[in-house]
């Protein structure tokens, strides 16, 4: 997987969600920047994350992010790696300890663009997030790292108690209910 693969997948991506349809053009424009996979592109850059479900698809793993003080799916910066699926897997392993996973689809599951607030001299910027869906074959592997206050399996039916009205997370919940 590389920039060309990502461009092709975004161009072919079919969605019923109007916000994702709008994101497609912005993603394609971002890919013209040589450093779009680097944090050095201060206006925004590619990130990747993992939407991880239990084998029965009834729970999803979320972490309570220390810096952002929010419940989120595992994920992070590409830091130059154009293989966004590898980035999502790496972030998943680092942030949750989960290694025994099965990818649900060879393509991505969701795309999102969200704003990150200014912090420690880094200006406000956008994360262009490519999201992959996985099943954790051994959900008991779950463990938190230093980036999180907590990591947990959350019942998908009660997700709103953790994420409120976060449209991008609720969109992934809705998609999960179709599996």
NUVEX-374911 format. One record per atom (N, C-alpha, C, CB): y, x, z. Coordinates in steps of 0.1 Angstrom, whole numbers, plus 5000, padded with zeros to 4 digits. Glycine has a CB too. Example, Ala and Ser with C-alpha at 12.3 -4.5 7.8 and 13.67 -1.06 7.14 Angstrom:
494351325078 495551235078 496751325078 495551135090 497851285071 498951375071 500051295079 499451415057 
//
This chain:
498850085000 500050005000 501250095000 500049905012 502250054992 503550124991 504650024987 503350244981 505750084984 506950004980 506649914968 508150094977 505949964958 505649884946 504749774950 504949974936 503749794959 502849684963 503649584970 501749744973 504549624979 505349534987 506249444978 506149604998 506849514968 507749444959 506949334951 508349544949 505749374946 504849284939 504449164948 503649354934 504049194960 503649084969 504748994973 503049144982 505949044975 507148954978 507448874966 508349044982 507448924954 507748854942 506748734940 507748944929 505448764943 504348664941 504248564953 503048734939 504848594964 504748524977 505148374975 505548584988 504148284978 504448144978 504548094992 503248074970 505648014994 505847965008 506447825006 506748055016 506247745016 506847605017 508047605026 505747505021 508347725032 509447735042 510647785034 509047825053 511747705034 512947745027 513547875031 513947635028 513547905044 514048025049 513348145044 514048025065 512048135043 511248255037 511648265022 509748225039 511848155015 512148165001 513548244999 512248024995 514448215008 515748285008 515548435012 516748225018 514648465021 514448605025 513848685013 513448605036 513148625004 512448704994 513548784986 511748614984 514648724982 515648794974 516248914982 516748704970 516548884995 517148985003 516149105005 517448935017 514849075007 513849185008 513849264995 512449125010 513849194983 513749264971 515049354969 513649164959 516149304973 517349394972 517349514981 518649304976 516749494993 516649605003 515749714997 516049555016 514749674989 513749774984 514449874974 512549704978 515649844969 516349934960 516850054968 517449864953 516950044981 517450164989 516350254992 518050115002 516550384988 515450484991 515050485005 515950614986 515950465014 515650485029 515450345036 516750555036 514950245028 514750115034 513650105045 514450015023 512750205045 511750215055 512150305067 510450265048 513350345067 513850435077 514950365086 514450565071 515050405099 516050355107 517450405103 515750395122 517450505095 518750565091 519550465082 518550695083 518950365076 519650265069 520150165079 518650185058 521350185084 521950115095 522149975093 523150185099 522349925081 522549785079 521249695081 523149755065 520149765079 518849695081 517749775075 518849555075 516549755079 515349835075 514049755077 515349965082 513049805070 511749735070 511049765084 510849785059 510549655090 509649665101 508349585098 510349605114 507349605106 506049535104 505549485118 505049625097 504949365117 504349315130 503049245128 505349225136 502349225139 501049165139 500949035146 500049265145 500548935140 500248805146 498848795149 500748675137 498448805162 497048835165 496448715173 496848965173 495448655167 494848535173 493448565179 494648425163 493048485189 491648495194 490748445183 491448415207 489448475184 488448425174 488448275171 487148475177 488848195182 488848055180 490248005175 488447985193 491148095173 492548065168 493347985178 492447995155 492947975191 493647895200 494647975209 492647835210 494648105208 495548185215 496148295206 494948245228 497348335210 498048445203 498548545213 499248395194 498448675209 498948775219 500448795217 498248905218 501248785228 502648815227 502948915238 503448685229 504048985236 504449075247 505949045251 504349225242 506249065263 507549045268 508349175267 507648985283 509149185256 509849315252 510849345262 510449295238 510849465268 511749515278 513249515273 511449645283 513449575261 514749595256 515449465252 514749695244 514649375245 515149255240 515049135250 514449215227 514249155260 514049055271 513548915264 515349025279 512548925256 512048815249 510548835246 512748785235 509848715245 508448725241 508348735226 507748595247 507648835221 507548855207 506048895204 508448965202 505748895191 504548955186 504649105185 504148895172 503549175186 503649325185 504149365172 502249385188 504949475172 505549515159 506549625161 506149405151 507049685150 508049795152 508449855138 507449905160 509149955139 509750025128 508750095119 510750125132 508950095106 508150165097 508250315098 508450115082 509450365101 509750505103 509250585091 509150555116 509550535079 509250615067 507950575061 509250755069 507050505068 505750475062 505850345054 504750445074 505550355041 505650245032 504450155033 505750295018 503350195040 502150115042 502450025054 500850205043 503049905051 503449815062 502249755070 504349705057 501149745063 499949695070 499449805080 498749665060 499549925077 499150035086 500150035098 499150175079 501450015095 502450015105 502149895115 503849995099 501849775110 501549665119 500349695127 501249535110 499249755122 498049785129 498449895140 496949845120 499149995137 499550095146 500350035158 500350205139 501349955155 502149895165 501249805174 503349815159 500349725168 499449645176 498649725186 498549565166 498049835181 497249915190 498149975201 496550025181 499250035197 500150095207 500650005218 501350165200 500949875214 501649785223 500649695230 502549705215 499449685226 498549595232 497149655236 498249475224 496849775230 495549835232 494449775224 495149815247 494749665216 493749605208 493449685195 494149455204 492249725193 491849805182 490749735173 491349935186 489949645179 488849585172 489449455166 487649555181 489949465153 490549345147 490049325133 492149375146 490249205128 489949165114 491249115108 488749065114 491549165097 492749115089 492348985083 493149215078 493148875085 492848745080 493048735064 493748645087 494048805059 494348805045 494748945040 495448695041 494448975028 494849105023 496349125021 494149135010 497049005020 498449005019 499148975032 498948905008 500448975033 501048945045 501048795048 502548995045 501348755060 501248625065 502548555066 500648625079 503648635068 504948575070 505948685067 505048515084 507148645064 508248735063 509448685070 508648765048 510248775076 511348725084 512448835084 510948695099 513748785085 514848875087 515548825099 515748875074 515648915109 516348875121 517248985126 515348845132 518348945133 519349035137 518949105150 520648965138 519249235151 519049305163 520449345169 518149435161 520649315181 522049345187 522349495188 522149275200 523549535188 524049665191 523449715204 525549685190 522949845204 522449895216 522550055216 520949855218 523050105226 523150255227 523650325215 521750315231 524750275210 525350335198 524750305185 525350485200 523650225184 523150185172 523750045169 521550175172 524450035157 525149905155 524149795153 526049925142 524649675154 523949555151 523349565137 524749425152 522149525135 521549545122 520349445120 520949685120 519849435108 518749345105 517449415104 519049265092 516449345110 515049385108 514449295097 514149385121 513949365087 513249295076 511749305079 513549355061 511149205085 509849215091 508749155082 509849135104 507749235079 506549195072 505549175082 506149305061 504949055082 503949015093 502548995087 504448885100 501649045094 500249035091 499448955101 499549175088 498548875097 497748795107 496348865109 497548645102 495948875121 494748935125 493948845135 494949075131 492648865136 491848815147 491448935155 490648735141 491548915168 491149015178 489648985180 491949015191 488749075176 487349055178 486949075193 486549155169 487749145200 487449175214 488749145222 486849315217 489149025225 490348995232 490549065245 490548845233 489449105251 489449165265 490149305264 488149175271 490349365252 490949495251 492449495256 490849545237 493049375257 494449365259 494949445271 494849225261 495949535269 496649605280 498049635275 495849735283 498949635285 500449655281 500749805281 501349585291 501849835274 502349975275 503749975281 502350035261 504450085280 505750105287 506850025280 506150245288 506649975268 507749905261 507849755265 507449915246 506849715273 506749575276 506749545291 505449505270 507349435295 507149395309 505849335311 508249295312 505249265301 504049195302 503449175288 504149065309 502149165287 501449135274 500349035278 500849255267 500248925270 499348815274 498848745262 500048725284 497648675264 497148575255 497848445258 495648565255 498548385249 499248265251 498548155243 500748275247 498348035250 497747925243 498747885232 497447805253 498247875220 499147845209 499847705211 498347845196 499247615217 499847485220 500947485230 498747385225 501047585238 502147595248 503147715244 501547615262 503147755232 503947875228 505447855231 503747895213 505947725229 507347705231 507847735245 507647555228 506947725255 507347765268 507747915269 506147735278 507247995260 507548135260 508648175251 506248215257 508648115239 509548155228 510748055226 508848175215 510747945233 511747845232 511847795218 513147915235 512947795211 513147745198 513147855187 514347655197 512547975190 512548085180 511848035168 511848215187 512548005158 512047945145 511048035139 513147915136 511248165139 510248245132 508848255138 510848395130 508848255152 507548245159 506948115157 507748285174 507748005158 507147875157 506647845143 508247765160 507247915133 506747905119 505347965118 507747975109 505148075125 503848145125 502848055132 503948285131 503247995143 502347895150 501947785140 503047835162 502847725133 502547625124 501647665113 503847565118 501847785108 500947845098 499547865104 501447975092 499447905116 498147935123 497347805124 498347995136 498047695126 497247565128 496547525115 498247455133 496947585104 496247555091 495047635089 497247575080 494747735097 493547815095 492247735098 493547945104 
//
